[in-house]
């Protein structure tokens, strides 16, 4: 009987744990003309960034920072079932990212249309008395810019990293997705993106925001996935500016511990997962479709 090699053992363990919590998206196989590269294409920086496991930490970081907009958080608190079905929400988010990144143009537009249709029902009045609507361009801009910034930061500090021109190119590419989602004049350079999020005037830690962040910290996950999740969570928090962390009550890991301990450990985990699991099914399918 053949003895499994170390890569096979690691792959089996990683698949058994991580794939349940951090799905990578598997778009449906559709009959489309060969060569439809979708919104971005194989030469894009977006394909490079989104194929890296640092996306997991970036996604957690995005959820943390997005809670700081009171109207966006009110919509999540009143309309989302994240507490009852946190893994289901992750699977749906992963499917959306896979479809818009690697799917055909039709796949991407269909995924966007589904999300916008769901957003049409997300309306209400926030605890501060202001009305909100998920398809409001200003709220869409907040969600989009925080998400792009989070994926970029995670790739820069936990993944291989990008040159300054490629970082700008990634933001510029993702602006095309933002426009399709309904964002008006999305940022197109990394510096402008970071400044936009940093200086956004709506940022405030509400009781709902702190409750959502506590849920992320104590997420009810399968036992085998808790250790890798804790590593990625610590790195994600490390990527959040100190001022925002303190507003949300996130004192650990501190600025020094995060950069010196949490991020290197997470970077090692990200590298190991990439080595053991290989490219996502969505990326493999897209490469075959366009002949890359």
N, C-alpha and C positions, 0 to 999 in steps of 0.2 A: 504494500500500500504506500502510495506516495505521501511524503511528509510535506504539509503546506509550508511555503516559504513565509518569511516575515511580512512581506507586503500583503500576501493573501490573508494572514491573520489580522493585520491592522485593518485591512479593508473590510473584513467581516465584522470586526468590532465597531468600526466607524459607521458602517451601514446600519447596524443594529441599533445604534444610539442616535447619531446625528440626523439621519434621514427622517426619523420620526418627528424631530423637533424643527429642523431646518431643511425643509424640502427644497429642491433645486429647480423644480418646474419641469414638466414634461408635456409640451403642447401637443395637441392632437395632430396626427398626420393627415394632411389635407392634400387634395389633388390640385396643385397649383403649377403654373409654368416654372420650369427649372430656371434658377438664376434670380428669382425675386429675393433680394437681400434684405427686404424690410426697411425700417426707418434708418438703420445705422450701417449694417454691412460688415463683412469680415475685416476690413482694413480700419475700422473705427476704433477709437480708444474705448468707447463704451463696451464693445465686445470684450476687450482686454480686462477692463475693470470688473465688469459684472460676472466674469468667469472665475474670479478669485474668491476664495472662501472668506476673505476679509469682509465681504458683503454682509456676512452674518452679524459681525460686530457693528458694522455701519448701520444695519437695519435697527438694531437695538438702540444705538445712539440716536437715530432719527426719532424713534418713538419717545425717548426721554425728552429731547429738546422740543418736539412738537407739542408736548403737553403745556408749554409755557405760553401759548396763545389762548387766552380765556375763551374765545368764541370757538376755536377749533376743538378745545378740550370739552366744551359744553356739548358739542355735537357727538363726540366720542362717548361721553358719560351717559347721554340720554338715548343714544341710538345704537351703540355698538354692543355686541354680545361677547366682548373680549374676555370677560370674567368667566362666562359659562363655557366658552369654546375657544380658548387661546390658541390651541394648535390649529384649529380650523381656520382662524384668521391668518396665521402664518402661511398655511397652505395656499389660501386664496391670494395673499400678497405675492408669494413666490410664483404662482401661476401667472399673475399679471406682469411681473417683471420679466418672466421668461417669454411671454407672448409679445410684449412691446420691445424687448431687446433682440430676440432671435427669431421671432415669428415673421411671416410674410407681412407686407403692408396691410393686407386685408385682416390678418390675425390681429395685428396691433390695433387697427382702428376698431375692430369688433370688441376687443378687450376694453379699450377706452370708452366706447359707447356703453358697455355694461356698467362700468364704474360710474359714469356720469348719470346713468339712469337710476342707480342706487342713491347717488348723491342728491337727486331731485327730491327724494323722500326725507332727507336729513335736514330738517328745518325746525326752528323752535326759538325759544327765548332763553338766553343765558341767565345765570343767577344774578348778574349785575344789571339785568333789565334790558339788555340790547338783543335785538333779533339776530339770528344767524341763519345762513344757508350754505350747505357744503359746496355748492357750485359757485359761490361768490368768488369772483376772480382774485380778491385779496386773500381769502382763505386758501384758495388753490395755490397762490403764489407762496404762501408760508409753507405749506406742506411740501410743495415741489422743491423750493430752495433748500429747506432743511434736509430733505432726503438726499439731494445731489451733493450738498456739502458733506453730509455724513458718509456717503459712499466714497467720496474723494478723500476725506481725512483718513478713513480706515485703510484705504489702499495705500496712501502715502506712508502711514506709520505702522501698519501691520502687514502690508503686502510688499510687492517689489518697488512700489513708488513710481512716480511720473516726473518727467522734466517739466519745467514751468510752461513751455509751449504746449506740451501734451495735456497738462492740467487745464489750461485754457480751452484746448480743443475738446476735452471731455465736457466741460461746462457748456460750451457752445453746441455740442451735439445734443446734450440733454435738453437744451433750450427748445429744440425742435419738438421733443416729446411734451415739454411744458406747454407750448403753444397749442398742440393738439388737445391737451387736457383743458384748455381754457385760460391759461396764464397769460396775462397781458405783459408784453415786453420783459420776458425773463432775462436774468443776468447771463452774460456771455463770456465773462472772464472769471478766473478763480478769485482774484483780489476783490472784484465787485461783488461776487457771491458771498465771500466771508464778511465783507463790510455790511452787506444788506442784512444778513442774519444777525450779526453782532449788534447792529444799531437799530434793529426793528423796534418801534416804539410800543408795540402791544405786549411785550413780554412781561409776564407776571405769574408767579407761582400761586395758583388757587388751591383750595382744599381738594378739588377734584384732581388737579395735576399731581399733588403729593400722593393721593390715594392710588392713582394710576402707576406712578413710579414705584410705590411700595409693592404693588401687584407684580410689576416686572421683576423686582428683586426676589420676591417669594413665589415666583411662578410655579404652579403645580405641574411639575414635569415628571416624566418617567425617571426612576431612580438612577438608571445608568447614564442618563443625559445630564444630570445635575452638575457634575464636576466640569465637563466641557462648557456647559452654559455659564457656570460661575466664572470661568476664565474669560470667556467672551464678554460677559456682562461687566467685569471689572475693567477690561480694556475699553469698552464702550463708554463707561463713565469717565475714564481717563481722558477720552477725546472731547468731553464736554468742558467748556470754559469754567473756571473756578467760580465766577460770579453766578452763573446759572446753576452750578452744582449746589452751592450754598443755599440758594433760594429754594431748591427742591429738597434740602436736607441730606444731600449726598456728600458726606464728609470723607468717605473711604471709597476707593483709594485716594490718598492725597496726591497733590501735583508731583511730588518727587517720587513717591512709591509707585505711582501709576506709570511714569515714564521709565523708571529703572527696573520695575518688577512685572507689573501687570501686562504692559505692552509687549515686552520680549517673550513672556510666556505665551501670550495670545498669538504672537507672530509665529512661534514655533508650532503651535497647534494648527494654525492656518496652513502652514507649509506642509505639515504631516498629513492633514486631510486632503490637500491637493495632490500630494504624492500617492496616497493610498486609494483615493476614490476616483481620481482622474476627472476629465471634463464632464460637465452635466449632460444628460440626455438631450436637453434642448439645444445646447451648443453643437453637439455631434450631429444632430438632425439638420441644423441650419447649415453647417459646413457642407454636408452632403448635398443639400439643396442647391447651394450656390457654387459647388465645385471647388471649395477652398481647401 
